């Protein structure tokens, strides 16, 4: 097969991908038998499988290609992304690290991989490197805030939020991150208002976020709102002990022993083993029933 014939075959395979990708693969595999070291054939095969999220198959062709061209930045990036997509973050990072002068998209995936591995400080270092060359993408700021939250550096997280607000305004995700940071710092009124603004944009469907919203509400005296939020959190996931703990506390504070007992019975249904806090609350409900308030 001469170069002209090969070019025509590649064009034919490219057009077939849209209608019959398996046939396109068959054609390219036949060409590969005759030209096993042709980068264009290998790259085309890798791309077909990558677009269909068949990462292991894509990897097999990209690995053959990089054996021919060992330091190709695009191939290193593609291989790294395939490993990243399959959860092999350490291997992905080894490929990203081989790319000289990596662009922001490589650094972002590296930072994300480090975060998934629990290397939060290393992830922060890479994100700060990204911000030196690209500071107009809000998701880079969000990723940075999340890492500061994970290492419980709430002051730095707050500083990044302030910068991001000036840069992007009241972005939906930024409202949620702001609410979490304000909660961690005990700035309850601001936390509540950020949660409330976020809720206006779209309902909160995370039990953890609803619980944090409820705590903020109770801290500023909105106990009925807090109880309603905790009921929503319980309906989404009834297997979280802390939801029942906070709900029963608020109901007891309100003097609603019947509601507290109902919540306790629900907890018994879904929580197989009570922790010390739930056992103490259970004992308190028993005492309240024996000696009702006058």
C-alpha positions in Angstrom: 0.0 0.0 0.0 1.6 3.3 -1.1 1.1 6.6 0.6 -1.8 7.7 -1.6 -3.6 4.5 -1.0 -3.0 4.9 2.8 -4.3 8.4 2.7 -7.5 7.3 0.9 -8.0 4.5 3.4 -7.6 6.9 6.4 -10.2 9.2 4.8 -12.6 6.4 4.2 -12.2 5.2 7.8 -12.7 8.7 9.1 -16.0 9.1 7.2 -17.2 5.6 8.3 -16.7 6.4 12.0 -19.9 8.5 12.0 -22.0 5.6 10.7 -20.2 2.3 11.4 -17.3 2.8 13.7 -16.7 -0.9 14.1 -16.2 -1.2 10.3 -13.8 1.8 10.5 -11.8 -0.1 13.2 -11.7 -3.2 11.0 -10.3 -1.2 8.0 -7.7 0.5 10.2 -6.7 -2.8 11.8 -6.1 -4.3 8.3 -4.0 -1.3 7.4 -2.1 -1.7 10.7 -1.1 -5.3 9.7 0.7 -3.9 6.7 2.0 -0.7 8.4 2.4 -1.7 12.2 4.5 1.4 13.0 2.3 4.0 11.2 1.5 6.7 13.8 -1.5 8.0 11.9 -3.2 4.6 11.9 -2.5 4.1 15.6 -3.7 7.5 16.5 -6.9 7.1 14.5 -7.6 3.8 16.3 -6.9 5.3 19.7 -9.2 8.3 19.0 -12.1 6.1 17.9 -12.0 4.2 21.2 -11.3 7.3 23.3 -14.4 9.0 21.9 -16.4 6.0 23.0 -14.9 6.0 26.4 -13.3 2.6 25.8 -10.2 3.7 27.6 -8.4 0.4 27.8 -8.6 -0.2 24.1 -7.5 3.4 23.4 -4.5 2.9 25.7 -3.3 -0.1 23.8 -3.0 1.9 20.6 -1.5 5.0 22.3 1.1 2.8 24.1 2.1 1.4 20.7 2.3 4.9 19.4 4.5 6.2 22.2 6.9 3.4 21.7 7.5 4.9 18.3 7.6 8.5 19.5 8.6 8.4 23.2 8.5 12.1 24.1 5.4 13.2 22.2 3.6 15.6 24.4 0.2 14.9 22.9 0.6 11.2 23.4 1.8 11.6 27.0 -1.3 13.7 27.6 -3.7 11.2 26.0 -2.2 8.3 27.8 -2.4 10.2 31.1 -6.0 11.0 30.5 -6.9 7.4 29.7 -5.3 6.3 33.0 -7.0 9.2 34.8 -10.4 8.2 33.4 -10.0 4.6 34.7 -9.0 5.9 38.2 -5.3 5.1 37.9 -4.4 8.5 39.2 -0.8 7.7 40.2 0.0 6.3 36.7 -1.7 9.3 35.1 0.4 11.7 37.0 3.6 9.9 36.0 2.7 10.6 32.4 1.6 14.2 33.1 5.0 14.8 34.8 6.9 13.8 31.7 5.4 16.7 29.8 7.8 19.7 29.6 6.2 23.1 30.2 2.7 21.6 30.7 -0.3 23.7 29.6 -3.1 24.5 32.1 -5.3 21.5 31.0 -2.5 19.1 32.0 -1.8 20.8 35.3 -5.5 20.9 36.1 -5.9 17.1 35.6 -2.7 16.6 37.6 -4.1 18.7 40.4 -7.4 16.8 40.3 -5.5 13.5 40.4 -3.5 14.6 43.4 -6.8 15.7 45.1 -8.3 12.2 44.5 -5.2 10.6 46.0 -5.5 12.7 49.1 -2.4 14.8 48.4 -4.2 18.0 49.0 -1.2 20.3 49.7 0.5 19.1 46.5 -2.7 19.7 44.6 -2.9 23.2 46.0 0.7 23.8 44.8 -0.2 22.8 41.3 -3.4 24.9 41.2 -1.4 28.0 42.3 0.9 27.2 39.4 -2.1 27.2 37.0 -3.4 30.6 38.4 -0.1 32.2 37.4 -0.9 31.6 33.7 -4.7 31.2 33.7 -6.9 33.1 36.1 -10.2 33.5 34.2 -11.6 30.0 34.8 -13.9 29.9 37.9 -13.5 26.1 38.2 -9.8 26.5 39.0 -10.7 28.7 42.0 -13.4 26.2 43.1 -10.9 23.3 43.0 -8.5 25.4 45.1 -11.2 26.3 47.7 -12.1 22.6 48.0 -8.5 21.6 48.7 -8.2 24.3 51.4 -11.4 23.0 52.9 -9.9 19.5 53.0 -6.9 20.6 54.9 -9.1 22.7 57.2 -7.4 26.0 56.2 -10.6 28.0 56.3 -8.8 31.4 56.3 -7.1 30.7 53.0 -10.3 29.3 51.6 -12.1 32.5 52.6 -9.4 34.6 50.9 -9.8 32.6 47.6 -13.6 33.1 47.8 -13.1 36.8 48.2 -10.9 36.9 45.1 -13.3 34.7 43.1 -16.3 36.8 44.0 -14.5 39.9 42.7 -13.6 38.1 39.5 -16.8 36.2 38.8 -19.6 37.6 40.9 -22.1 35.3 42.6 -21.6 32.1 40.8 -23.8 29.2 41.9 -20.9 26.9 43.0 -19.2 29.8 44.7 -22.3 30.4 46.8 -22.2 26.8 48.0 -18.5 26.9 48.8 -19.0 30.3 50.5 -21.7 28.8 52.7 -19.5 25.9 53.7 -16.5 28.1 54.5 -18.7 30.6 56.5 -20.1 27.6 58.4 -16.7 26.3 59.2 -15.6 29.7 60.4 -18.8 30.1 62.5 -20.1 33.1 60.5 -23.6 31.7 60.7 -25.7 34.6 59.3 -23.5 34.8 56.1 -23.5 31.0 55.9 -27.3 30.9 56.1 -27.8 33.6 53.4 -25.4 31.9 51.0 -27.2 28.6 51.4 -30.5 30.4 50.9 -29.3 32.2 47.8 -28.0 28.9 46.4 -31.4 27.2 47.1 -33.1 29.9 45.1 -31.1 29.0 42.0 -31.6 25.2 42.5 -32.8 23.0 45.3 -30.0 21.5 47.5 -30.1 17.7 47.2 -27.0 16.8 49.3 -27.9 15.6 52.8 -24.5 17.0 54.1 -25.2 20.4 52.7 -28.8 20.4 53.9 -27.5 19.5 57.4 -25.0 22.4 57.3 -27.8 24.7 56.1 -30.0 23.5 59.0 -27.2 24.1 61.5 -26.7 27.6 60.2 -30.5 28.2 60.5 -30.6 27.0 64.1 -27.6 29.1 65.0 -29.5 32.3 64.0 -32.7 31.2 65.7 -34.6 29.8 62.7 -35.3 26.4 64.4 -38.4 25.6 62.4 -36.5 26.1 59.2 -33.7 24.0 60.5 -36.1 21.1 61.4 -37.7 21.3 57.9 -34.2 21.1 56.3 -33.2 18.1 58.4 -36.4 16.3 57.4 -35.5 16.9 53.8 -31.9 15.5 54.4 -33.4 12.4 56.1 -35.7 11.8 53.2 -32.8 11.8 50.8 -30.6 9.6 53.0 -32.1 8.1 56.2 -28.9 6.3 57.2 -26.9 9.3 58.5 -26.8 9.4 62.3 -25.9 13.1 62.6 -29.2 14.1 60.9 -31.2 12.4 63.7 -28.9 13.8 66.4 -29.5 17.4 65.3 -33.2 16.9 64.6 -33.9 15.3 68.0 -31.9 18.1 69.7 -34.0 20.8 68.1 -37.3 19.0 68.8 -36.3 18.5 72.4 -35.3 22.2 72.6 -38.7 23.1 71.2 -40.4 20.8 73.9 -41.9 18.6 71.2 -41.3 15.2 72.9 -43.7 13.4 70.6 -41.8 14.6 67.5 -38.5 13.7 69.1 -39.7 10.2 69.9 -40.9 9.8 66.3 -37.5 10.8 65.0 -35.9 8.4 67.5 -38.0 5.6 66.2 -37.1 6.4 62.6 -33.4 6.4 63.7 -33.9 2.9 65.2 -35.3 1.7 61.9 -32.4 2.9 59.8 -29.4 3.1 62.1 -28.3 -0.4 63.1 -26.0 0.7 66.0 -26.6 3.9 68.0 -23.6 6.0 68.7 -23.1 7.6 72.2 -24.9 10.8 71.3 -28.0 9.0 70.0 -28.0 6.8 73.1 -27.9 9.9 75.3 -30.7 11.5 73.4 -32.7 8.3 73.7 -32.2 8.4 77.5 -33.2 12.0 77.6 -36.5 11.3 75.8 -37.2 8.5 78.3 -36.6 10.9 81.2 -38.8 13.5 79.6 -41.6 11.0 79.2 -41.3 9.9 82.8 -41.1 13.5 84.2 -43.0 15.7 81.6 -42.5 19.4 81.7 -45.1 21.5 83.5 
